[in-house]
Amino acid sequence: MSERSAPFDVFRIEQEIRARHPEVVFASPRTLRRVIRADRGLPAFWPRIPHREIVVIAARRLAEIADDFWAFPADLPETILLVARPDADRYQTQGLEALLRAYWRRLFHGQLDARLAGLDAAARARIAAAVPPDILGEARAVLEQELAVGRDAGDDAVRAEFVATFLELRGFAPDVVGDWFPAIADADALADVLGPEVAAGDLFAATRPAGIESDDDPAEPVAIRPVAAARGMLPAWWPRPTAAFLRRGADRAAARGNLVRAILDELRAATAGDRSGAAEPRADHVAAFARRVVHASGAGEEAVARWAAFIRGVAVVSGGSAWTASARLLFDLQKLCVDAERESYATRLLSWLASAGRRPLTKPLPCQRLLAIHRHAVKASTRLARLGAEVGGADGADLLAGAVSATGRAARSGLQPRVEAAIHGAGLVPGCLVEEAAFDTLVDELLDGMLDRGFISFGDLRDTVSRNQLKLPDLAGIGEWLAGDQLLRADRALGAALDGAYRPAPVYLAVLQRLSAPFFGVGAGRLLTTHLLLPFGAAWIALHGVDHVIEPLTAYSLGETWHIYTTVRMLAIGILLWAMLHVPAVRTALRTVAGMVGGVLYELAFVLPARLLRLPAVAAILSSLPVAWFRRYLASPLVLTGAAWLCLPHHGGAVSRSTPWVPPALFAVATTLLSSRVGRLAQERIVEGIGRAVHQFHIHILTGLVAWIIDLFRRAVDAVEGTLYAVDEQLRFHSGESRAALAVKSVLAAAWSVVDAGVRFCVTLLIEPQLNPIKHFPVVTVSHKLLVPMIPMVAGQLVATTGMEKGLALTVVTFVSTCIPGVFGFLAWELKENWRLYAANRPGSLRPVQVGPHGETVRRLLLPGFHSGTIPKLFAKLRHSRAASRGSAQRRAALAEHHLHDLESEVSEFVEHECLGLVRRAAGFDGVVLRVADVALAVDRIGIAVAADALGPEPLEIEFVRRDGGIESRVRAAGWLTALDGPRQAAVRLAIAGLHRLAGADRATAAFVDPAADPQDRPQPGSDGLAPVTPFPWATWRDAWDAVAGVSPRAAHPGFPQAVGEPVGGTRRSR
């Protein structure tokens, strides 16, 4: 065994450290967690153990709480520093110095904790002045997420831990300070202020263990080296191509236009035993490929040399292997070139045959070609992000970003006029200024979908309209219903204008749209739906769904079957649901009662027990010897015995709850298992795991879990559709292909169209609703309950009418009855989206809108929880990846940065669509260029800078901040807004007021909360200048923008002034 892989002498390392620092005691991480739990009085299942690696504790206190489970040293000073022992096995590949550095880092942090705990009031005040509230708020969010502080920690504790963590990072990983605390503008200046307060330099030198020779981190380099030659991956007896053979293959590939294969074969030839050539691709092949990429991506000729250098570097990293990620990147670029150099055609064999050859066999697909070019550029850019900065460098990232931008612009410019003309031609036209801006948003979102996936479908069109401010009007009459409403007409128009890039509605979706229109898009139908079908239908389905779950559980557990559904209960619940839908006072009362009940339950379950446990008498009883003995030896076996007993059936079978020997046997087994050392260790780990799971699920569990399930199945369906579309793409006919290829592809495409329709129907209507629990319960569940009892009867009828064998008939009917309920789940889910299509069903006030790529609002981007908190999760992934030295971890960090950059673009589009698009249409802004100059993401905030260079050099700065479980929207600097006159300033203030609501903010800068109200009626700001964000009615929003644009409001809101708001005063603030 080499010296590098030999086991470390951890005992000697710790003895040497303790000789210099006798106050330091090392313990296993599990022991340290037990000490923290005991010291803070946390239960065993408590998942969040704060500061679990280092604890400053008094020796007497340690003796009181840890004497029964840990044999710690006896000769301890009054205050000790308890440090979790680093896992030596993790550092076997990095060497002894890396392990010593891990000890040094923890020791330095612990000494900082001890020094900070002993600071006087003046020093603490200076530190508080150096750490402003914004940095402190971000520090709290990060440190809570990293379990460095508890959720109940005060500002002083958070500030102290921030100082220790910040100075630790400055000393050991200065490059990652920005990943931990991105709100810090000047880390050097902050370190110059905080370091002297705790003598950080002296502590850094004093805690350095002996044996560390260098000042640099000895972690292994993560640079991606060229891949070893493919021959090293093959058996020794496997024949290997010669260099001459590979070079001939490279020439043939180049002649066919496959320059990437030629470049890779040249590299393999250079390492195949012929040393006459260098391990570099041929310059002429690289230059030819670079010129093709420049031409296809729309870059200028001056970029050829940069592309050539990038291609050469990526090819060298691949080592000539076509199976590496770097080689796949080159193939993506080559596909971009191929699609740019040829035309694509769809084959229409059935139509050609039906017309006896009068209709053309092929149809050009210019839209699909533009999208394919862009998607190849995006795929190459994403692959480069996964590879990391070591491949291609910053220049490669800039080149690919430019290619993505250029191909995206080309695709948009070619597709946007077609989309706009199709939607306008269908009659879906805006009727006010807000809807004009919404029309642009609608077109942009449809284009975004095409650029992202290569195509969109009727479902995408329907969903985009349903969440847009531009809605469908009510049906004009029976004629429009028969001919199709605006949505169905837009579907047909888009299918004709975007052949290959848009999938028209299948028959079942078109029929569903027609059938739902009279119920959702006609006044009488809406009355029937909202007053009868929805409340009482929901009550009927809900009770039957609960019945389906309760009946087997009660039969198993209680020995008798409980039935929940009765007609009286259904009518009572239906009336209650009707009142909730139509009587605001009932909704308010129920919300108040629910809050009161929740508060009482919380008090009974958490607050009251905590108060009782703090009573001296109760604490004395719990710490007494009998109770301690009971908790240690009897409590866990009794709990395990009770849980196992409850899982047994009520009666019947060889073993049940009525079996007399079962409880003592279970208790004996549980006691034996949990009393052993292995049992206690397993119990502790299981309890910790349960606690962590409970913690993960208790945060926004309902909304988060539902959103996660919806997103999971949406991605699965998108993956199926993407696969079907990929096969469809492969069956396209391309210019330059032979007549034989045309004949083969025509036949295969015709056959594939049948397979495609069948797979799409089965997945969408039958399979996905059955598997998706959100759609399955209760609609599919109730459908199963109704259909399953009918199986024998239907099978008997089938046997009688067809003569089919009884077993086969039962199989067929069972299969069909199992699939049919999925259709009901699909219909129920689709109808929810169809309801929101119509203007009459629009919410009465502004609601938060989708910002992120997976349906996240600003709130869900910032607030941590289950399937939410996208931004803090990405920063956490960035921190953890940066801390690792493995190449894969660094590639994950690069991918996290790539996702953060995508989120910045999403936020920029959100502001463009929902704010600037309205302001540009206001009176007085003709010729004024408004743009989002910068989007700055941090762990707990989103900063946005809006520039208007013609109005002033300083930007308007808006910030969304996570605070106390809510979102604050702040106008940090008025910037160019102060240069505007009253009417134009009013338009900007109105747009910002709407942005607060569309972002889901709870509080906002008071002057921008409600500019439509008189100053004396506005919410009063608090000491921080923020006021609650109140609902903003849609009608008021619409009429306000018509008034700002100089259009007479259609229904003027009473009390709404023509000149909205007053000029913004005050001084400018820079970020």
C-alpha positions, 0 to 999 in steps of 0.5 A: 500500500502506498504512503498516500493511501495508508491509514492516517494516525488520527490519534496522534494528530489530535494529541498534537493539537491538544498539546497546543490547545488543551481546551479542545476536545475531539468527538465523533459527529454522532456524539457531538449531536447527542451533546447538542441535543442534551444541552439544548433540550431537543428531542431525539427526533429533532432534525435541525441540529445547529452548529453540529461541528463545533460547540463551546461549552462549560466542562461542568455542563458537559459532565452533567449531560454527557456522563452517561453516554461518553467517556470524555477526558477528565483534565479539562479547563473550565470552558472547552471547545468540542470539535467534531472529528473530520472523516479521515477516509474522505481525505485518503486520496488527497493526503495527510496535509488535506486532513490537517487542513480540515482540522485546522479549519474547524479549530480556527472556526471554533476559536473564533466562536470562543473569541466572539462569545467573550467580546465586550459591548463596544466590540459587538456594537462595532461589528453590528455597524459593519454588518448592515441589515441586508447582509445580516438577512442574507447571512441568516438565510444561508446559515439556517440553510447550512444548519449553522444557526437555529431558526430561533437564533437572535440577531446577535447569534446570527451576526457572531456566526456570520463573522466566524463563517466569513473569516473562515472562508476568507482564510481557507476558501476566499474564492467562494465567499461570493457563493456563500454571501453574494450580497457582500459588495467588497469582501476585502473591506469587510474583512479589514473591519471584522478581522481585527475585532477578533484578532483573526490573523493571530488565531489563524497562525496559532491554530495551524497544525504542524505538518502543513508545508504549503499555504495553498489548498492541497486538494487535487486539481479538477482540470479536465485532462484529455481522455485516454486513447480508446485502445486503453479501454479495450482488451489487449487482444483486440485489434487496433486501427493503424494511424494510416487507416485512421487518417484515410478514414478522416479524409473520407469523413471530411469529403462527406462533410463530417468534419467532426469525425475527421478531426477525432480520427486525426487525433486518434491517429496521432496517438495510434503509434505513429509519432510523426504527427503531433496530437493536434487536429488538422488545421484545415479541418478545424478552419473549415468547421469553424467557417461552417459554424460561423456561417450557420450561427450568423457570426461575423468572419472575425469570429472564425479564428476564435471558433477555430481555437475553441474547436481545437481545444475541445477536440484535444480534451476529447482525446479523439474519442467520440463517446466523450461529452466534449466530442458530443458538443462538437457533434451538436455544433455540426448538427447546427451546421447541417440543419442550416445548410439544408431544407427539411420537408414533411412527407404526406403519403396518405394525402398524396395517395388520396389525391391521386398524386395531385397534392405534393408528396413533400411540404417544406418546413422552414419553421422547424428548420429555424428551431432545430438550428437554435436547439442545437446551439442551446444543447451545445451551450448546456453541454459546455456548462456541464463540462465546466470552465476548464473546457473552452474557457470563458471565450468558449462560453461567450461564443456559444452564448452568442450563437444561442442569442443569434439563432434565437433572434433569427428564429423569433424574427421568422416565427413571430409574424406568423404567430401574431397573424394567426392569433389576430386572424382567429379574433383573439385581439386586445381590447385595452392597453393591458391586453395589448401588453398581454398580447405581446406576452402571449406571443413571447411565451409561445415563441419561448415554448417553441425555442425551448422544445422545438414545437408547441401543441394545442395544450401549450396554447390553451395553458398560455391563454389561460394564465394570460391577461388576454382572455376569450370573450363569451360565445357569440351564439350557436354559430360560433360554437359550431364553427369554433371559438377563437381558441379553436380558430387560433389552433387551426391557424397556427397549425397552417402557419407553423407546420412542423413547429405546432401540433394542432389539437387532437380530436378529443381535446377539440371536442372537450373544448367545444363541450366545455364552452357552453358551460364556461363561456356562456352566462347561463352555463356559468350559473349552472356550473358554479351554483350546481355542478361544481359545489354539489359535484365536488361534494359527491366526488369527495365523499365517495373518494373518502369512502373508498379509503375509509372502508378498507381501513376500518374493516382491517383496523376496527373489524367493521366497515364505516360508510361516510357517504350519505345524501344528507352529508353530500347536500350539506357539504355542497351547500357549504361549498356553494357558500364559500364560492359565492358569499365572501362573509362565509369565506372570511368566517371560515378562514378566521375559524380555521386560523383560530383552530390552527392556533389552538392546536399549535398551542396545545401541541407545541407551546403548552408542552414547551412551557410545562417542560420548562417548569422546575418541578417538571424538569426535576421529575424528568431528570430523576433516576426512575424517569431517566431509566424509563426513558432509556430502557422502556420508552422506545420498546413500548413505542415500537411495540404499540406501533407494531400492534396497531399494524396488525389486523383487528381479528382473523388470521394466525396473528391479530390484535386479539392474540394474547401472546403478541404484545409481550412477544413484541415487547420482548423482541423490541427490548432485545433489539433496542438494548444492544449497542447496535440497536441503540445506534440504529434507533438513533439513526432511524429517529434522526432520519425520521426527523429529517424527513418530517422537517423536509415535508412540514414546510409548505407540505401541501402546496409544495408536494402538489406542485412537485407531483404536477411538475414531475408528471408534466416533465414525464409527459414532455419527455414522451412527447419529446421522444415522439417528436425526435422520431418524427424529426428523424423521418423528415426528408431533407434536401440532397437525399435520394429518391429511395430515401424519400420513398422509405421515409414516406412509408415509415412516416405514414406508419409512424403517424398512426403509432404516434397518435396511439401512444399520445392518446394512451399516455395522455388519457389512460396512463398518466391520469391513472399514475398521477395521484393528483388526478387520480384522487378522487375522480379516478378513484370514484370512477373505479369504484363505480365501474369495477362492480359492473365488470361481471355484468358487462362480461356476461353481456359480452359472452351472451352477444358474441359467444366469447369465452367467459375468461377472455370476456372478463379479461377484456372488460377488466382491462377496459374498465381499468383504463376508462377512469383515467379519461375522467381524471384527464377531463377533470384536470383539463376542465380546470384550465378551460375555465380560466380561458374566458374573460368572465372567469378572470380573478377579480384582482391581480394574482401572482404570475409564473416567473420561473421555467417550471411554474415558479412565482417570485415567492416560490423562487425565494421562499425555501420549502418542498419544491420551492426556494429555487434560488437558495437551493441553487446557491446551496448546490453552488456552495457544496460543489465548490467545497468539493475538489472532484471534477464532477462536483466542479461541473455541478457548480458550473451547471448551477451557475448556468441555471442561475443565469437562466433564472436571471433571464426569466426574471428579466422577461417577467419585468419586461412583460408585466411592467415595462411593456405597459409603461412603453404604451403610456402617454409620453414614453414614445421614443424612450428606451426602457430596458432591464439593465441588470438582474442580481440574484442572491440567496434571499433577494432578487435585485432588478435595475431598470435603465432609461438612458435618455432620462438619466444615468442612474437606474430605477432599482427594485428589489424582492427580499425574503423576510420573516416567511414573506416577500418584501418589494422595495424600491431601492433607488428612484434613479431616472424616475425623479426626472419625469413629470407627474403624469409619466411618473404616475405611469411608472408608479402604477406599473410598480404597484402592479409588479408588487401584486404580480410578484406576490409581495406581502409588503412593499415601499409605501409610496408605491403600494397603491398609487390609485388611491388618494394619499390619505387612504393609502396604507400607512408605512411602518418604521422601515418605510414598507406598507402591506400590499392590498388586493388590486382589482382587475377593473381598476388596473385596466381602467387606470392604464387606459387613463394613463394612456389617454384613453377614456376608461370603459368603467371608471373606478370611483375614487380613481383620480385621472392623474395617478399619484404624485411625483417621487421625491427624496434622494437617489440611492446607489446599489 
